[in-house]
Amino acid sequence: MVLKSDGSVQWRPVTDPAILEAYRHDASPLQGDPEALLRPASALEAADQLREACSRNIAVTPCGLRSSTTGAGLAPHGWVQSCEKLVGWEVDVERRRAVVGAGVVLREFKDDVEEQGLFYPPDPTSERECSLAGTVACDASGARTYRYGATHRWVTGVEVALPDGSLQWFRRRSVDKDAAGYSGMRDLVGLLCGSEGTLGFITKVEVRLIDRPPAYTSGLAFFGDVFSALAFVGLAREQDRRGDGVKPRCLELLDAGCLEIMRAQGSGVTLPAGAGAAIYFEQEHAVDADEAVLMAWWTALEGSPGALAEDTVVATDPARQEELRLLRHAVPATLNEEGRSHAAQGGRKISTDWAVPFERLAPLVATFDGWLADAGIDRAFRYGHVGNGHPHYNLIVRDAAERARADAVVKRMCEVACAEGGTITAEHGVGKIKLPYVRYRFSPLELEAMKAVKRVFDPTGILAPGNLFPAS
Ligand SMILES: Cc1cc2nc3c(=O)[nH]c(=O)nc-3n(C[C@H](O)[C@H](O)[C@H](O)COP(=O)(O)OP(=O)(O)OC[C@H]3O[C@@H](n4cnc5c(N)ncnc54)[C@H](O)[C@@H]3O)c2cc1C
């Protein structure tokens, strides 16, 4: 079948099973089953494809580079529409803005703006393997979200193709104050952030840039256990708030099991034998101000109970900073591999993404650890964004029975996290995997309001079936 767009653009859904195979998988354990693949080479072509799909009532699941851990970019049926060919970007250095193609690899864009003295802060660990549109659609975060907030804070405009075949730009207003209409809907950019493909196909994104920080220092601070590490994070947050002491841009936990994995990498970084946890930190500063920054961290650590201040590892030069970064990233990569090794017995890695207000984190970690011990889950690892009340629990389950017990604990964690004012997903999105927990996060009325919004964008419900809402 060859279809025409505007009398000039021709496109053809790809049905070659060898090509489709790659689009059946993402970073989740789920599998998609698309009948065809669309790879629009322009925004107009994307809009034309959606018009055609809508007229024939064919479901369309948008995807980026398929690094989702929740199966969000997998099409259960119908067409999968990839933005991978929508690449290229333009930077307006003067205005500190950039317009970026949906399919651009996040890290490639960031490297380019950094060469121009600018900075785009969102930093998901997957930045080398995810697209700009994917980060907007999932409202991605990273370690530096502690200082800079999630992706939506940096998005000033989104170009979207809709099922009626139209192409629309939504832009934020640039006023400091605005009292027109519902505050959550004063522009529709915010709706597209976290939409997970359910509202439209993102073709371009306009983002805000800032000056590249002149320098930063990173480090690993060690503690006797996770709870003294969390107490230190509380102290660091407090000093940051008061503007008196340390001023971190990230505060990331690594528990004893993670330190074990890091030791096994055989890097040149010394990880003290007595450490039961570490906090990875970064702080930006002026060139040559690293000594003052190190003194502030030293002072804070020395006064923090349970800290092994003498063992703190710091990195002020790029090579050493990269070494620390890679060491930290070895943790999820190693656990992914271990999870996969149990697939034949029905085992896998289960990763949580809930977050709670920081003040509630330590007591909940104690409670949740108790539940895991009671359920006999002995391969439980805690790491990640505790500065934002957002640790990832990675649970390695070796067979289907252990998996069922772990799933039951994760369900209770999500329920309690929401009851404590938190969320079921702080960065990976709901996708298909976290659907059972949505009812803890949203009331029936809130869910109806979101469904009503979806009906405005996608009246026949062809977009991203099974994401965010159960497939009808
Ligand atoms: C090793 C690893 C580490 C990770 N670390 C992080 C992390 O630190 N922080 C974090 O937030 N996430 C992380 N993730 C999850 C994932 O990388 C992010 O969610 C990322 O934003 C997904 O981008 P993608 O291009 O791969 O999108 P996909 O996986 O292809 O799709 C994800 C969602 O975006 C939608 N989407 C994609 N493109 C479009 C489009 N053009 N228009 C409309 N909707 C679209 C899809 O429908 C789907 O709902 C990690 C994943 C892995 C595998």
Ligand as a Chemical Component Dictionary entry (heavy atoms), coordinates in Angstrom:
data_LIG
# 
_chem_comp.id                   LIG 
_chem_comp.type                 NON-POLYMER 
_chem_comp.pdbx_formal_charge   0 
_chem_comp.three_letter_code    LIG 
# 
loop_
_chem_comp_atom.comp_id 
_chem_comp_atom.atom_id 
_chem_comp_atom.alt_atom_id 
_chem_comp_atom.type_symbol 
_chem_comp_atom.charge 
_chem_comp_atom.model_Cartn_x 
_chem_comp_atom.model_Cartn_y 
_chem_comp_atom.model_Cartn_z 
_chem_comp_atom.pdbx_ordinal 
LIG C1  C1  C 0 19.471 1.859  31.646 1  
LIG C2  C2  C 0 18.302 2.817  31.733 2  
LIG C3  C3  C 0 18.371 3.898  32.590 3  
LIG C4  C4  C 0 17.296 4.784  32.688 4  
LIG N1  N1  N 0 17.420 5.856  33.502 5  
LIG C5  C5  C 0 16.433 6.749  33.566 6  
LIG C6  C6  C 0 16.576 7.893  34.408 7  
LIG O1  O1  O 0 17.592 8.099  35.068 8  
LIG N2  N2  N 0 15.543 8.766  34.440 9  
LIG C7  C7  C 0 14.417 8.587  33.702 10 
LIG O2  O2  O 0 13.546 9.437  33.766 11 
LIG N3  N3  N 0 14.255 7.512  32.911 12 
LIG C8  C8  C 0 15.234 6.602  32.814 13 
LIG N4  N4  N 0 15.080 5.499  32.008 14 
LIG C9  C9  C 0 13.820 5.313  31.263 15 
LIG C10 C10 C 0 13.822 5.870  29.807 16 
LIG O3  O3  O 0 15.117 5.960  29.293 17 
LIG C11 C11 C 0 13.156 7.206  29.741 18 
LIG O4  O4  O 0 11.803 7.074  30.081 19 
LIG C12 C12 C 0 13.230 7.907  28.366 20 
LIG O5  O5  O 0 12.705 9.195  28.524 21 
LIG C13 C13 C 0 12.483 7.202  27.252 22 
LIG O6  O6  O 0 12.859 7.774  26.010 23 
LIG P1  P1  P 0 12.782 6.931  24.655 24 
LIG O7  O7  O 0 13.176 7.814  23.530 25 
LIG O8  O8  O 0 13.575 5.691  24.777 26 
LIG O9  O9  O 0 11.237 6.624  24.571 27 
LIG P2  P2  P 0 10.433 5.253  24.337 28 
LIG O10 O10 O 0 10.888 4.214  25.303 29 
LIG O11 O11 O 0 10.503 4.885  22.904 30 
LIG O12 O12 O 0 8.976  5.723  24.698 31 
LIG C14 C14 C 0 8.681  6.120  26.004 32 
LIG C15 C15 C 0 7.322  6.828  26.037 33 
LIG O13 O13 O 0 7.406  8.042  25.312 34 
LIG C16 C16 C 0 6.395  8.076  24.300 35 
LIG N5  N5  N 0 6.983  8.738  23.138 36 
LIG C17 C17 C 0 8.200  8.502  22.586 37 
LIG N6  N6  N 0 8.361  9.285  21.518 38 
LIG C18 C18 C 0 7.233  10.015 21.391 39 
LIG C19 C19 C 0 6.791  10.997 20.475 40 
LIG N7  N7  N 0 7.541  11.390 19.449 41 
LIG N8  N8  N 0 5.582  11.552 20.656 42 
LIG C20 C20 C 0 4.782  11.178 21.691 43 
LIG N9  N9  N 0 5.153  10.245 22.586 44 
LIG C21 C21 C 0 6.364  9.678  22.438 45 
LIG C22 C22 C 0 6.056  6.633  24.020 46 
LIG O14 O14 O 0 4.735  6.485  23.521 47 
LIG C23 C23 C 0 6.195  6.045  25.400 48 
LIG O15 O15 O 0 5.008  6.294  26.105 49 
LIG C24 C24 C 0 16.118 4.575  31.912 50 
LIG C25 C25 C 0 16.061 3.481  31.052 51 
LIG C26 C26 C 0 17.119 2.613  30.957 52 
LIG C27 C27 C 0 17.016 1.461  30.017 53 
# 
loop_
_chem_comp_bond.comp_id 
_chem_comp_bond.atom_id_1 
_chem_comp_bond.atom_id_2 
_chem_comp_bond.value_order 
_chem_comp_bond.pdbx_ordinal 
LIG C1  C2  SING 1  
LIG C2  C3  SING 2  
LIG C2  C26 DOUB 3  
LIG C3  C4  DOUB 4  
LIG C4  N1  SING 5  
LIG C4  C24 SING 6  
LIG N1  C5  DOUB 7  
LIG C5  C6  SING 8  
LIG C5  C8  SING 9  
LIG C6  O1  DOUB 10 
LIG C6  N2  SING 11 
LIG N2  C7  SING 12 
LIG C7  O2  DOUB 13 
LIG C7  N3  SING 14 
LIG N3  C8  DOUB 15 
LIG C8  N4  SING 16 
LIG N4  C9  SING 17 
LIG N4  C24 SING 18 
LIG C9  C10 SING 19 
LIG C10 O3  SING 20 
LIG C10 C11 SING 21 
LIG C11 O4  SING 22 
LIG C11 C12 SING 23 
LIG C12 O5  SING 24 
LIG C12 C13 SING 25 
LIG C13 O6  SING 26 
LIG O6  P1  SING 27 
LIG P1  O7  DOUB 28 
LIG P1  O8  SING 29 
LIG P1  O9  SING 30 
LIG O9  P2  SING 31 
LIG P2  O10 DOUB 32 
LIG P2  O11 SING 33 
LIG P2  O12 SING 34 
LIG O12 C14 SING 35 
LIG C14 C15 SING 36 
LIG C15 O13 SING 37 
LIG C15 C23 SING 38 
LIG O13 C16 SING 39 
LIG C16 N5  SING 40 
LIG C16 C22 SING 41 
LIG N5  C17 SING 42 
LIG N5  C21 SING 43 
LIG C17 N6  DOUB 44 
LIG N6  C18 SING 45 
LIG C18 C19 SING 46 
LIG C18 C21 DOUB 47 
LIG C19 N7  SING 48 
LIG C19 N8  DOUB 49 
LIG N8  C20 SING 50 
LIG C20 N9  DOUB 51 
LIG N9  C21 SING 52 
LIG C22 O14 SING 53 
LIG C22 C23 SING 54 
LIG C23 O15 SING 55 
LIG C24 C25 DOUB 56 
LIG C25 C26 SING 57 
LIG C26 C27 SING 58 
# 
